[in-house]
Amino acid sequence: MDSVDRRIIAALRTNGRVTYADLGRQVGLSASAVHERVGKLEAAGVITGYHAMVDPRAVGLGVTALVGIHPTDTADDEDVADALGKLHEVESCYRVAGDEAFVVKVRVATVDDLERALGRLRRINGVARTRSTVVLSTRFEGRPNTAEPADESDGDAR
């Protein structure tokens, strides 16, 4: 993967519906060359899919919580992860280092729904306890990033 591929990926993360012609103009290639590169990135598993970004509140999911999962001593992480994946309220699941085995992002309509979801989550075989943090507001989420380091000349680094 070269710098052009990285620029293509960054542009697609910003707008997955951009045309190949517009993408080509952004990265300095023809539409057919961009199409070929995108196809190779998809085939290599670098680009894994395209999706619509939806405002959770607009679809009735106004409560977000981050829930840390503390496993039992005998828990099988794969079994716990599989069970977490079956809960429709769990949007994301991260295996983490530290006291908790997983952190999951839960989205529900109301605090009452959160309480019910936490009850289902706590009943999963291998979950000893949970620690929940309710999100008050989201400053940014799912933003495109790049593997390229930031240009230090733009900051106040001394």
Kinemage of the C-alpha trace (Angstrom):
@kinemage 1
@onewidth
@group {chain A} dominant
@subgroup {mainchain}
@vectorlist {calphas} color= white
{ca met a 1} P 0.000 0.000 0.000
{ca asp a 2} L 1.476 3.329 -1.022
{ca ser a 3} L 0.632 6.957 -0.268
{ca val a 4} L -1.914 7.096 -3.121
{ca asp a 5} L -3.760 4.093 -1.668
{ca arg a 6} L -3.754 5.834 1.729
{ca arg a 7} L -5.205 8.991 0.163
{ca ile a 8} L -7.881 6.916 -1.595
{ca ile a 9} L -8.777 5.236 1.701
{ca ala a 10} L -8.918 8.590 3.521
{ca ala a 11} L -11.200 10.038 0.828
{ca leu a 12} L -13.498 6.989 0.919
{ca arg a 13} L -13.694 7.136 4.720
{ca thr a 14} L -14.837 10.737 4.406
{ca asn a 15} L -17.319 10.000 1.612
{ca gly a 16} L -17.910 6.368 0.632
{ca arg a 17} L -20.256 7.464 -2.160
{ca val a 18} L -17.703 9.552 -4.051
{ca thr a 19} L -17.495 8.712 -7.753
{ca tyr a 20} L -14.346 7.217 -9.199
{ca ala a 21} L -13.969 10.340 -11.348
{ca asp a 22} L -14.106 12.654 -8.312
{ca leu a 23} L -11.843 10.326 -6.343
{ca gly a 24} L -9.384 10.329 -9.239
{ca arg a 25} L -9.326 14.123 -9.275
{ca gln a 26} L -8.619 14.151 -5.525
{ca val a 27} L -5.647 11.779 -5.787
{ca gly a 28} L -4.362 12.682 -9.252
{ca leu a 29} L -5.322 9.495 -11.124
{ca ser a 30} L -7.788 8.543 -13.837
{ca ala a 31} L -11.154 7.106 -12.831
{ca ser a 32} L -10.160 3.711 -14.246
{ca ala a 33} L -6.881 3.675 -12.286
{ca val a 34} L -8.740 4.559 -9.081
{ca his a 35} L -11.349 1.882 -9.813
{ca glu a 36} L -8.592 -0.710 -10.216
{ca arg a 37} L -6.871 0.369 -6.971
{ca val a 38} L -10.130 0.314 -5.004
{ca gly a 39} L -10.849 -3.171 -6.347
{ca lys a 40} L -7.419 -4.348 -5.197
{ca leu a 41} L -7.934 -2.771 -1.754
{ca glu a 42} L -11.285 -4.559 -1.479
{ca ala a 43} L -9.824 -7.889 -2.634
{ca ala a 44} L -6.970 -7.572 -0.114
{ca gly a 45} L -9.452 -6.997 2.713
{ca val a 46} L -8.266 -3.446 3.378
{ca ile a 47} L -11.671 -2.027 2.446
{ca thr a 48} L -14.180 -4.319 4.121
{ca gly a 49} L -17.446 -2.623 3.219
{ca tyr a 50} L -19.495 0.530 2.850
{ca his a 51} L -22.310 1.711 5.088
{ca ala a 52} L -24.585 4.623 5.821
{ca met a 53} L -23.761 6.732 8.842
{ca val a 54} L -27.006 7.247 10.756
{ca asp a 55} L -27.728 9.654 13.610
{ca pro a 56} L -28.737 7.267 16.434
{ca arg a 57} L -31.149 9.831 17.923
{ca ala a 58} L -32.943 10.131 14.598
{ca val a 59} L -33.765 6.413 14.746
{ca gly a 60} L -34.819 6.457 18.395
{ca leu a 61} L -31.542 5.434 20.043
{ca gly a 62} L -30.941 8.417 22.312
{ca val a 63} L -29.014 6.657 25.099
{ca thr a 64} L -25.455 5.416 24.641
{ca ala a 65} L -23.403 3.653 27.300
{ca leu a 66} L -19.920 2.200 27.413
{ca val a 67} L -19.970 -0.990 29.457
{ca gly a 68} L -16.895 -2.693 30.831
{ca ile a 69} L -17.245 -6.468 31.155
{ca his a 70} L -15.431 -8.178 34.023
{ca pro a 71} L -15.218 -11.929 33.315
{ca thr a 72} L -15.513 -14.784 35.740
{ca asp a 73} L -12.346 -16.774 36.438
{ca thr a 74} L -13.570 -19.584 34.196
{ca ala a 75} L -14.962 -17.457 31.368
{ca asp a 76} L -14.118 -18.328 27.787
{ca asp a 77} L -13.551 -15.020 25.966
{ca glu a 78} L -14.805 -16.354 22.642
{ca asp a 79} L -18.051 -17.585 24.199
{ca val a 80} L -18.573 -14.256 25.969
{ca ala a 81} L -17.856 -12.320 22.747
{ca asp a 82} L -20.271 -14.531 20.788
{ca ala a 83} L -23.007 -13.945 23.384
{ca leu a 84} L -22.368 -10.185 23.358
{ca gly a 85} L -22.717 -10.222 19.581
{ca lys a 86} L -26.215 -11.681 19.913
{ca leu a 87} L -27.495 -8.703 21.916
{ca his a 88} L -29.006 -6.271 19.421
{ca glu a 89} L -28.236 -3.326 21.709
{ca val a 90} L -24.479 -3.929 21.508
{ca glu a 91} L -23.135 -1.806 18.662
{ca ser a 92} L -19.400 -2.406 19.173
{ca cys a 93} L -17.299 -4.811 21.208
{ca tyr a 94} L -13.623 -4.307 22.030
{ca arg a 95} L -11.259 -6.801 23.699
{ca val a 96} L -9.176 -4.682 26.069
{ca ala a 97} L -6.215 -4.938 28.419
{ca gly a 98} L -6.745 -4.303 32.121
{ca asp a 99} L -9.267 -5.483 34.699
{ca glu a 100} L -12.044 -5.709 32.149
{ca ala a 101} L -11.982 -8.244 29.343
{ca phe a 102} L -14.267 -6.279 27.009
{ca val a 103} L -15.731 -2.828 26.586
{ca val a 104} L -18.969 -2.663 24.601
{ca lys a 105} L -20.897 0.268 23.214
{ca val a 106} L -24.620 -0.112 23.892
{ca arg a 107} L -27.285 2.037 22.186
{ca val a 108} L -30.899 2.040 23.353
{ca ala a 109} L -33.912 4.346 23.337
{ca thr a 110} L -34.303 5.049 27.050
{ca val a 111} L -32.576 4.597 30.397
{ca asp a 112} L -35.175 1.923 31.211
{ca asp a 113} L -34.083 0.064 28.058
{ca leu a 114} L -30.479 0.408 29.200
{ca glu a 115} L -31.348 -1.171 32.529
{ca arg a 116} L -32.993 -4.124 30.757
{ca ala a 117} L -30.039 -4.484 28.357
{ca leu a 118} L -27.589 -4.483 31.272
{ca gly a 119} L -29.642 -7.198 32.941
{ca arg a 120} L -29.403 -9.369 29.798
{ca leu a 121} L -25.713 -8.637 29.526
{ca arg a 122} L -25.051 -9.602 33.158
{ca arg a 123} L -26.823 -12.936 32.634
{ca ile a 124} L -24.305 -13.994 29.984
{ca asn a 125} L -22.364 -17.045 31.138
{ca gly a 126} L -18.845 -15.838 31.985
{ca val a 127} L -19.775 -12.258 32.962
{ca ala a 128} L -18.979 -11.631 36.618
{ca arg a 129} L -19.888 -7.928 36.720
{ca thr a 130} L -20.118 -4.814 34.609
{ca arg a 131} L -19.164 -1.164 34.915
{ca ser a 132} L -21.284 1.286 32.951
{ca thr a 133} L -20.594 4.819 31.807
{ca val a 134} L -23.511 6.687 30.253
{ca val a 135} L -22.507 9.014 27.433
{ca leu a 136} L -23.798 12.564 27.951
{ca ser a 137} L -22.807 13.865 24.520
{ca thr a 138} L -20.688 12.822 21.581
{ca arg a 139} L -18.025 15.234 20.412
{ca phe a 140} L -17.014 13.061 17.461
{ca glu a 141} L -17.350 9.438 16.496
{ca gly a 142} L -16.233 7.231 13.627
{ca arg a 143} L -14.130 9.992 12.168
{ca pro a 144} L -11.779 9.149 9.347
{ca asn a 145} L -8.166 8.948 10.386
{ca thr a 146} L -4.976 8.148 8.581
{ca ala a 147} L -1.900 6.157 9.416
{ca glu a 148} L 0.190 9.141 8.386
{ca pro a 149} L 1.723 11.120 11.274
{ca ala a 150} L 0.478 14.666 11.733
{ca asp a 151} L 2.626 17.433 10.289
{ca glu a 152} L 4.392 18.833 13.339
{ca ser a 153} L 4.970 22.166 11.607
{ca asp a 154} L 1.236 22.916 12.017
{ca gly a 155} L 1.348 22.710 15.822
{ca asp a 156} L 2.958 24.662 18.573
{ca ala a 157} L 5.565 21.990 19.349
{ca arg a 158} L 8.752 23.550 20.595
